[in-house]
């Protein structure tokens, strides 16, 4: 036996590293400083370019704005993050801010209400294309997850409730005074900059996406069709004559096709070779209603349009599709993207990701939108309107939007971090996608020409355009007043069968002569009413593509 030592056996313990406890207000200040330093590079670049004529002026502006950014975010965090929720809310905010900063820096986008609505309504496959980018993942890991771990580990001092509330009030006062003081000091130089560069307000992160997200969420109550305002309540159609032949009309909504790369518009490349050989009417000067699908789609089928744009009224009112359905035109929305954004609520809807077997495991090419369409039209005994919503040229993975046999120009950009691609490879991939869109439209015309039971026609129009690196801006979704024409000018093409031309009394040669006149998404509702001969006070002849050629 070994003698039992009187003191027992003491096990050596490794010293633990303990972080010093800090007040929650100090942690919130540190997070605000972190945001200013790591999530606002787009803001600092803009200020460095426009913030004064001399180096000292620029340094003064950047220093003042840094104080404003830090103190204003500090005020916000002091109001919304209590000590008991800090370890939950702050990591979520830091990861989201890191992701937002990456998107702004990599693609030159602005995080306004329209862009946030796009984010909320983006489908899983589109999100996957972005987050599969290793640069994005590393950025979020370094600037979002890693500091979040530190936030979770740092101990926070405890105070009695009364003292904690008093401390919070004092710190809010201090942060507010800092914000007002910095604004006062910088106003002389900052106000002219903001007037010249209005987009600066969309560059302050995370305030930009937090404000935008709150506005988007506030609008969600307009998604219920039962509470929508009835559009064109006086709409009616005269009883058909005995010799009346029903109409079948297809509207193809393209995705992210910009007018300047459209072959029929005189682009240096022939990206529309099949449509070039057809008797189509190409409208060469068309303005979109928005710069994103979430804005353009509801707007182009609304009677408000861009001319009387009111987002709340557009989203709380019926679309022209509801009017047509109400007067007896059978409608169908068939989708290969992120849904109809409320345009077809409570109306027949099909997503090929659900109806086409091989599309259930991933994205399908747009030609699958035409599967079974001829049979569906021929089974209909009345007028039919079908909307086909394409995947089109949705970025950033342009090279995945078309079958490989449509690669007319190479090499192509295959990196979703578009800034890493050469401009030529980026445009090659984008233009190849337009060639495929041209093919799908041509297939739809071929399909309609096989149908003898109906008078047939087709309208193709893109929802918005795209930026391809001009001025270091990519993708789309910029605020409308700031967006370049490349995001707002879109192609639009119409094809009418000869029986439909005769039934509507349309002079096709007149349409082609006047096709260069300025047009817009605003023309779509009245044109559809005209095609199906719907009478209503909501019809506007000046916004009917056919009215001047009858």
C-alpha positions in Angstrom: 0.0 0.0 0.0 1.0 3.5 -0.7 0.8 5.9 2.1 -2.1 8.3 1.8 -0.7 11.8 1.7 -2.5 14.0 4.1 -3.2 16.6 1.5 -4.5 14.1 -1.0 -3.5 14.2 -4.6 -4.0 17.5 -6.3 -4.6 17.4 -10.0 -2.9 20.2 -12.0 -5.5 22.2 -13.9 -4.8 24.1 -17.1 -5.4 27.8 -16.6 -8.5 28.9 -18.5 -8.5 32.0 -20.6 -11.3 34.2 -19.5 -12.4 37.2 -21.6 -13.1 40.3 -19.5 -16.8 41.1 -19.0 -17.9 44.2 -20.8 -21.1 46.2 -20.7 -23.6 45.4 -23.5 -23.4 49.0 -24.7 -19.7 48.7 -25.4 -20.3 45.5 -27.3 -22.9 47.3 -29.4 -20.5 50.1 -30.1 -17.8 47.5 -31.2 -20.3 45.9 -33.6 -21.2 49.3 -35.0 -17.5 50.0 -35.6 -17.1 46.6 -37.2 -19.9 47.3 -39.6 -18.5 50.6 -40.6 -15.0 49.2 -41.3 -16.0 45.9 -43.0 -19.4 46.4 -44.7 -19.3 49.8 -46.2 -16.5 49.7 -48.8 -18.9 50.8 -51.6 -19.7 53.9 -49.5 -16.1 54.7 -48.8 -15.2 54.4 -52.5 -17.9 56.8 -53.5 -17.0 59.3 -50.8 -13.3 59.1 -51.8 -14.3 59.9 -55.3 -16.7 62.8 -54.7 -16.0 63.9 -51.2 -14.1 67.2 -51.7 -11.5 68.7 -54.0 -8.5 68.2 -51.7 -7.1 65.3 -49.8 -7.7 67.1 -46.5 -11.4 67.7 -47.4 -11.8 64.0 -48.4 -10.3 62.8 -45.1 -12.6 65.2 -43.2 -15.7 63.9 -45.1 -14.7 60.3 -44.6 -14.0 60.9 -40.9 -17.3 62.7 -40.4 -19.3 60.0 -42.3 -17.6 57.3 -40.4 -18.7 58.9 -37.1 -22.3 59.2 -38.5 -22.4 55.6 -39.7 -21.0 54.3 -36.4 -23.1 56.4 -34.1 -26.4 56.0 -36.0 -26.0 52.2 -36.1 -25.1 52.4 -32.4 -28.3 54.2 -31.7 -30.3 51.6 -33.6 -28.7 48.7 -31.8 -29.2 50.4 -28.4 -32.9 50.6 -29.1 -33.4 47.0 -30.5 -30.9 44.7 -28.9 -31.4 44.0 -25.1 -28.7 42.2 -23.2 -30.7 38.9 -23.0 -31.0 38.6 -26.8 -27.6 40.0 -27.8 -26.1 36.5 -28.4 -28.9 35.7 -30.8 -29.6 39.0 -32.6 -26.1 40.2 -33.1 -24.7 37.0 -34.9 -27.8 37.0 -37.2 -27.2 40.6 -38.0 -23.5 40.2 -38.6 -23.9 37.2 -40.9 -26.6 39.0 -42.9 -24.5 42.2 -43.1 -21.5 40.2 -44.4 -23.6 38.7 -47.1 -25.1 42.0 -48.0 -21.7 43.7 -48.2 -20.4 40.9 -50.5 -23.3 41.3 -52.9 -22.9 45.1 -53.1 -19.1 44.8 -53.7 -19.2 41.9 -56.1 -22.1 43.0 -58.3 -22.4 46.8 -57.7 -26.1 46.4 -56.6 -28.0 48.7 -54.3 -30.0 47.2 -51.5 -33.3 49.1 -51.8 -36.8 47.9 -51.4 -37.0 46.5 -54.9 -33.8 44.5 -54.5 -34.8 43.1 -51.1 -38.1 42.0 -52.6 -36.1 40.2 -55.2 -34.1 38.5 -52.5 -37.2 37.4 -50.6 -38.8 36.0 -53.7 -35.8 34.3 -55.2 -36.1 30.6 -55.6 -33.8 28.0 -54.0 -31.8 27.2 -57.2 -31.0 30.9 -57.8 -29.8 31.3 -54.2 -27.7 28.2 -54.6 -25.9 29.7 -57.6 -24.8 32.6 -55.4 -23.9 30.8 -52.2 -22.0 28.1 -54.0 -19.4 30.8 -54.8 -16.5 30.1 -52.6 -15.6 33.8 -52.4 -19.0 34.5 -51.0 -18.7 31.7 -48.4 -15.2 32.8 -47.3 -16.4 36.4 -47.0 -19.3 35.4 -44.8 -17.1 33.1 -42.8 -14.4 35.8 -42.1 -16.6 38.9 -41.7 -19.8 37.3 -40.4 -19.4 34.0 -38.6 -15.9 34.5 -37.1 -16.8 37.8 -35.3 -20.1 36.3 -34.3 -18.3 33.6 -32.4 -16.4 36.2 -30.4 -19.7 38.0 -29.7 -21.2 34.8 -28.3 -18.1 34.1 -26.2 -17.5 37.5 -24.6 -19.2 37.8 -21.1 -21.5 40.7 -20.5 -21.7 42.6 -17.3 -25.0 42.4 -15.3 -26.8 45.3 -13.8 -30.0 45.7 -11.8 -33.0 46.6 -14.0 -33.2 50.2 -12.9 -29.5 50.9 -13.4 -29.5 49.0 -16.7 -32.3 51.1 -18.1 -30.6 54.3 -16.9 -27.3 53.3 -18.5 -29.1 52.5 -21.8 -30.8 55.9 -21.8 -27.5 57.7 -21.2 -25.8 55.8 -24.0 -28.6 56.5 -26.4 -28.3 60.2 -25.6 -24.5 60.1 -26.1 -24.9 58.2 -29.5 -27.6 60.6 -30.6 -25.5 63.7 -29.8 -22.6 62.1 -31.7 -24.8 61.5 -34.8 -26.3 65.0 -34.8 -22.9 66.6 -34.1 -21.2 64.7 -37.0 -24.1 65.6 -39.3 -23.8 69.3 -38.4 -20.0 69.3 -39.0 -20.2 67.5 -42.3 -23.3 69.1 -43.7 -21.5 71.8 -45.8 -19.6 69.2 -47.8 -21.9 66.2 -47.4 -25.2 67.8 -48.7 -23.9 68.6 -52.2 -22.5 65.1 -52.5 -25.8 63.4 -51.5 -27.6 65.6 -54.0 -25.2 64.7 -56.8 -24.9 61.0 -55.8 -28.4 60.1 -54.5 -27.5 56.4 -54.4 -25.3 57.1 -51.3 -28.3 56.4 -49.1 -28.4 52.8 -50.5 -24.8 52.2 -49.6 -24.9 52.6 -45.8 -24.9 49.0 -44.5 -26.7 47.4 -42.6 -29.1 50.4 -42.5 -29.9 50.0 -46.2 -31.2 46.4 -46.1 -32.8 46.8 -42.7 -35.0 49.7 -43.9 -35.7 48.0 -47.2 -36.6 44.7 -45.5 -39.0 46.4 -43.1 -40.8 48.1 -46.0 -41.1 44.8 -47.9 -42.5 43.0 -44.9 -45.0 45.9 -44.3 -46.3 45.3 -47.9 -47.0 41.6 -47.4 -50.6 42.3 -46.3 -51.5 43.0 -50.0 -50.9 39.4 -51.2 -54.4 38.2 -50.4 -56.5 38.5 -53.6 -59.8 38.5 -51.6 -58.9 41.9 -50.3 -57.8 43.4 -53.6 -59.6 46.2 -55.5 -61.5 45.0 -58.5 -59.9 46.3 -61.7 -62.2 47.4 -64.6 -65.5 46.5 -62.8 -67.4 47.6 -65.9 -65.6 45.2 -68.3 -67.7 43.1 -70.6 -67.7 41.5 -74.1 -70.4 41.4 -76.7 -71.9 38.0 -77.3 -69.9 36.2 -80.0 -71.4 35.7 -83.4 -72.2 32.3 -84.7 -69.1 32.4 -87.0 -66.8 33.5 -84.1 -63.6 31.6 -83.9 -61.9 31.6 -80.5 -58.5 33.2 -79.9 -55.4 31.7 -78.3 -52.8 34.3 -77.4 -49.4 33.6 -75.6 -47.5 36.2 -73.7 -43.9 35.2 -73.1 -42.3 37.1 -70.3 -38.6 37.1 -70.9 -36.1 37.4 -68.1 -33.2 39.8 -68.0 -33.0 40.4 -71.7 -31.7 43.9 -72.5 -32.5 45.7 -75.7 -29.0 46.6 -76.8 -28.0 42.9 -77.2 -31.2 42.0 -79.1 -30.4 41.1 -82.7 -33.5 42.6 -84.2 -32.6 45.9 -82.7 -29.4 46.2 -84.8 -27.0 44.6 -82.4 -23.5 43.9 -83.8 -24.2 40.2 -83.3 -27.2 38.4 -84.7 -28.6 37.0 -81.5 -32.1 36.5 -83.0 -31.5 34.5 -86.2 -34.7 32.6 -86.1 -37.0 35.6 -85.5 -35.2 37.4 -88.2 -36.6 35.0 -90.8 -40.2 35.3 -89.5 -42.8 37.9 -90.1 -42.7 39.4 -86.6 -43.1 43.0 -85.5 -40.1 44.1 -83.5 -40.7 47.1 -81.2 -37.3 48.7 -81.0 -37.8 51.4 -78.3 -39.4 49.8 -75.2 -39.1 50.9 -71.6 -39.6 48.5 -68.7 -41.7 49.4 -65.7 -39.0 48.4 -63.3 -35.5 47.0 -63.0 -36.4 43.8 -61.3 -38.9 41.0 -61.7 -40.6 41.8 -58.4 -41.4 45.3 -59.7 -41.9 44.8 -63.4 -44.1 41.8 -63.3 -47.0 43.2 -61.3 -46.6 46.6 -63.0 -46.7 45.3 -66.6 -50.0 43.6 -66.0 -51.5 46.4 -64.0 -53.7 49.3 -65.2 -51.6 51.7 -63.2 -48.3 50.9 -65.0 -45.3 53.2 -64.9 -47.3 56.2 -66.0 -49.3 56.2 -62.7 -46.9 54.1 -60.7 -48.1 53.4 -57.2 -46.7 50.2 -55.7 -49.3 49.9 -53.0 -52.2 50.3 -55.5 -50.6 47.9 -58.0 -50.2 45.2 -55.4 -53.6 45.7 -53.9 -55.5 45.7 -57.2 -56.4 43.0 -59.6 -54.3 42.5 -62.8 -55.5 42.5 -66.3 -55.5 38.7 -66.1 -58.2 38.8 -63.5 -60.3 41.1 -65.7 -59.9 38.7 -68.7 -60.8 35.7 -66.6 -63.9 37.5 -65.3 -65.2 38.2 -68.8 -64.8 34.6 -70.0 -61.2 34.4 -71.2 -59.5 31.3 -69.8 -56.1 32.2 -68.4 -53.1 30.1 -67.5 -49.8 31.2 -66.0 -47.0 28.6 -66.6 -43.8 29.3 -64.8 -40.1 28.4 -65.0 -39.0 30.9 -62.5 -40.0 32.4 -59.2 -43.8 32.7 -59.6 -46.1 35.4 -60.9 -45.5 37.9 -58.0 -49.2 38.2 -57.4 -50.3 38.8 -61.0 -52.1 35.4 -61.2 -53.2 35.0 -57.6 -56.3 32.7 -57.4 -56.0 32.0 -61.2 -54.8 28.8 -62.9 -51.0 28.4 -62.3 -48.5 25.7 -63.3 -44.8 25.5 -62.4 -42.9 23.2 -64.6 -40.7 22.3 -61.6 -43.8 20.4 -60.4 -45.5 19.3 -63.6 -42.6 18.2 -65.7 -40.9 15.1 -64.2 -37.3 15.8 -65.1 -37.6 19.4 -63.8 -38.4 18.3 -60.3 -34.7 17.7 -59.5 -33.3 20.9 -60.9 -33.8 23.7 -63.4 -35.2 23.0 -66.8 -34.5 24.9 -70.0 -37.3 27.2 -71.1 -38.4 25.1 -74.1 -40.2 22.8 -71.5 -42.7 25.6 -71.0 -44.2 24.5 -74.3 -44.8 20.9 -73.3 -48.4 19.9 -73.9 -49.4 23.4 -74.7 -50.9 22.8 -78.1 -53.1 20.0 -76.7 -54.2 22.3 -73.9 -55.2 25.0 -76.4 -57.0 22.6 -78.7 -59.1 21.2 -75.8 -60.3 24.7 -75.0 -63.5 25.7 -76.8 -63.2 29.4 -75.9 -60.7 32.2 -75.8 -57.4 31.5 -74.0 -54.6 33.6 -72.7 -51.4 31.8 -71.7 -48.5 33.5 -70.0 -45.1 31.8 -70.1 -42.6 33.1 -67.5 -39.1 32.2 -68.7 -35.9 31.6 -66.7 -34.4 33.5 -69.7 -31.0 35.1 -69.0 -31.3 35.2 -65.3 -27.8 35.9 -63.8 -25.2 35.5 -62.6 -25.0 32.0 -64.1 -25.7 33.0 -67.7 -23.9 29.9 -69.1 -26.4 27.6 -67.4 -29.4 29.1 -69.1 -29.1 27.4 -72.5 -28.2 23.9 -73.8 -24.6 23.6 -74.9 -25.5 23.4 -78.6 -26.5 27.0 -78.5 -23.0 28.2 -77.7 -22.3 30.4 -80.7 -19.6 32.5 -79.0 -16.8 31.3 -76.8 -15.1 31.3 -74.3 -18.0 31.9 -71.9 -18.0 33.1 -68.3 -18.8 30.3 -65.9 -18.0 32.1 -62.7 -20.9 33.6 -60.7 -18.4 36.2 -59.5 -18.8 38.1 -62.7 -16.0 40.6 -62.0 -13.5 37.7 -62.3 -14.6 37.1 -65.9 -13.3 38.9 -68.9 -15.8 41.3 -70.4 -15.8 39.3 -73.7 -16.5 35.9 -72.0 -19.3 37.5 -69.9 -21.0 39.0 -73.0 -20.5 35.7 -74.9 -22.4 33.8 -72.2 -25.1 36.4 -72.1 -25.5 36.6 -75.9 -25.7 32.8 -76.2 -28.6 32.9 -73.8 -30.4 35.4 -76.0 -29.9 33.0 -79.0 -31.7 30.3 -77.0 -34.5 32.7 -76.0 -34.9 33.4 -79.8 -35.2 29.7 -80.3 -37.9 29.2 -77.7 -40.0 32.1 -79.1 -39.6 30.6 -82.5 -40.7 27.2 -81.2 -43.8 28.9 -79.7 -44.7 30.4 -83.0 -44.3 27.1 -84.7 -46.6 25.5 -82.1 -49.3 28.2 -82.7 -49.1 27.7 -86.4 -50.1 24.1 -86.0 -53.4 25.0 -84.3 -56.4 25.3 -86.5 -59.1 25.5 -83.8 -58.1 29.0 -82.8 -56.9 32.3 -84.2 -53.4 32.6 -82.7 -50.9 35.3 -81.7 -47.9 35.9 -79.4 -46.2 38.7 -77.6 -42.7 38.5 -76.2 -41.4 41.1 -73.8 -38.6 41.1 -71.3 -39.3 42.1 -67.7 -36.1 44.2 -67.4 -32.6 44.5 -68.7 -29.2 43.9 -67.2 -25.9 45.5 -66.5 -22.8 43.6 -67.7 -20.0 45.3 -65.9 -20.5 48.8 -67.3 -19.1 51.2 -64.6 -18.5 48.1 -62.5 -22.2 47.4 -62.2 -23.6 43.9 -62.7 -27.0 42.3 -62.7 -30.1 44.5 -62.2 -32.4 45.9 -59.6 -31.0 49.4 -59.2 -33.4 52.1 -58.1 -35.3 53.2 -61.2 -34.2 56.8 -61.2 -30.5 55.8 -60.9 -30.6 52.7 -63.2 -28.8 52.9 -66.5 -30.7 52.3 -69.7 -29.3 48.8 -70.0 -31.5 47.8 -67.1 -34.6 49.7 -68.4 -34.6 49.2 -72.2 -36.0 45.8 -73.2 -37.0 44.0 -76.4 -40.6 43.4 -77.4 -41.8 41.3 -80.4 -45.3 40.5 -81.6 -46.5 37.8 -84.0 -50.1 37.5 -85.3 -51.4 34.7 -87.5 -53.2 35.9 -90.6 -56.6 34.8 -89.3 -56.1 36.9 -86.2 -54.9 39.9 -88.2 -58.1 39.7 -90.3 -60.3 39.2 -87.2 -58.8 42.2 -85.4 -58.6 44.3 -88.6 -54.9 44.9 -88.1 -52.6 46.2 -90.8 -49.3 44.3 -90.2 -47.3 46.6 -92.5 -48.6 49.6 -90.5 -47.4 47.9 -87.3 -43.9 47.4 -88.7 -43.7 51.0 -89.9 -44.7 52.4 -86.4 -42.7 49.9 -84.4 -39.9 52.3 -83.7 -42.1 54.6 -81.7 -41.5 54.8 -78.0 -43.4 51.9 -76.2 -43.4 50.5 -72.7 -44.8 47.8 -70.4 -47.8 50.2 -69.9 -49.0 49.1 -73.4 -49.6 45.5 -72.3 -53.0 45.6 -70.4 -54.9 47.7 -73.1 -53.4 45.6 -75.9 -54.7 42.4 -74.2 -58.1 43.9 -73.8 -58.1 44.9 -77.4 -57.1 41.4 -78.7 -59.9 39.8 -76.7 -62.3 42.7 -77.6 -63.1 43.6 -74.0 -64.9 46.9 -73.5 -64.2 48.9 -70.4 -63.4 52.5 -69.4 -60.0 51.1 -68.3 -59.0 50.6 -71.9 -56.7 53.3 -73.2 -56.3 53.4 -77.0 -53.0 55.3 -76.7 -51.5 52.4 -74.9 -52.8 49.7 -77.3 -50.1 48.4 -79.6 -52.7 47.8 -82.3 -54.9 50.8 -82.1 -53.1 53.0 -84.7 -53.1 50.3 -87.3 -56.7 49.2 -87.6 
